[in-house]
């Protein structure tokens, strides 16, 4: 179950980074660290991520789309199907740039969508939006708007 934190400063946020490539996990972690995030966990695929989400207290999950065993989209669908995780920010960080993919992720409740490769300034702009979303949705504990 998600915990509501009183402060939403990056250093207080628990981040799960999910990508099947270690180099990309490191790149995403470094981009987050530039913003002041310090609490990271990692998963190599969607199935591992889902296990960690169910056993952990994360605030943000940064997901790749294409991974073995379970895709980022399937993780998104599974998490959004469980109201216990309504306050969890899910961010797709992927090379999947087609409009149809972005719309599909939005249809299933993605919080934000970051296309790889990215510039740090673009990453930070998207993540500031995620922090604003978290601040609002930690109060209401829902992404659905109900």
N, C-alpha and C positions, 0 to 999 in steps of 0.2 A: 504494500500500500504506500502511496506517495505521501511524503511528509511536506507540510507547508513551512517554508523557511521565511523568517521575517525579513531578511535582507536578500536582495537579488543582485548581489555583486558577483562578478565572475569567480572570485576566489571561493565563494560559498556554494557554487554550483557543481553538482556531480555530473560528469560527462562520460558517456559510453561511445566509443569510436568503433565502428563496425566496417571493416573492409578486408577482403581476402589478400591484399598486398600490404606487407609490413611497411614498405617505403611510403605508401599512401597514408597508412595509419599514422606514421611519424610526421608526415607533412601536415596532416590535419591537426594533430596534437600541437605541433609547433605554431601553427596559425592561431589556435585557441590560446596557447600560452602567451603569445604576443598581446593578447587582450586581457590577460590576468587570470585566466582559468588555471587551476592547479590540481584539481581532483579528477584523474582520468582512470578509466578501465577500458579494456579492449576485447573485441571478439573478431574472429577470423571469418565468420559466416553468419547467416541469418539465424540458423538453428541455435548456435552458441549464444547469439545476442538475445534471443527470446528467453533462453534459460536464465541469463544474467538479469534481464529486465524483471523477470518473475521473482528472482531472489534478491534483487538489489533495490536501492533507493535512488534512482537516477532522476535528474531534472531534464537533461537533454540527451538524445540519442542521435548521433550523426551516422547515417546509413549509406552505404554504397547500394546501387540498384542490383548489379549483376554479381552474384556470389554463388559458390557451390552450396549444396544442401538446401538452402532456402534464400530466396531473393530478398532484397530490401523492401520491395513492394509487398511480398507475403508477410514480412515482419510488420510492416505498417498496417496491413489489413487485420492481422491477429491482435495487435495491440489496440487498435481503434475499436475492435469488437468487444473489448473488455472495459467497462466503464470505470474500473478501478484505476485505470491509467489515463483518464481524461486530462489530467494536468501535466502529462508528460509531453515535452516538445520533441517532435520527430522531424529531423532535417535530412533530406536526401542530398548527399554529396556525391555526385555521379557525373560520368561523361555522357550519360543519356540525355541529349539536349533536344530531342524531337519534341515538338509542341504536344503531340499526343501523349507522350510519356509524362510530361509536366502536368497536363490536364488530368491524366489518370491518377497521379499521385495526389493532386488537389482534391479530386473526387473522393478519395479515401482518407482525407483528413491530414495531409502532410502540413507541417507548420511552416516550413520554408524549403526552398529548392536551390541548391548551389551547384553550378556546373563546373566540372573539372576540365582543364586546369583553370585556376582562378587566381586573381590578384589579391593580395592581402587586404587592400582597401575595400574590394567588393565583398570579400569574406566577412570583414568586420561590419560592413553595412548590413548584411543579411543577419549576422549574429546579434547585432543590436536590436533588430526587429524581433528576433527570437526571444531575447531578454525581455522586451516590452510585452510580448505575447505571454511569456511565463508569469510576469508580474500580474497581468490581468487574469490569467487562467488559474493561477494558484489561489486567487480569491474565489472564483466561481467553480473551480475544479472541473471545468468542462471545455472541450473544444467545439462542441456541437452547437453552442449558442442557445441551449435550452435550460 
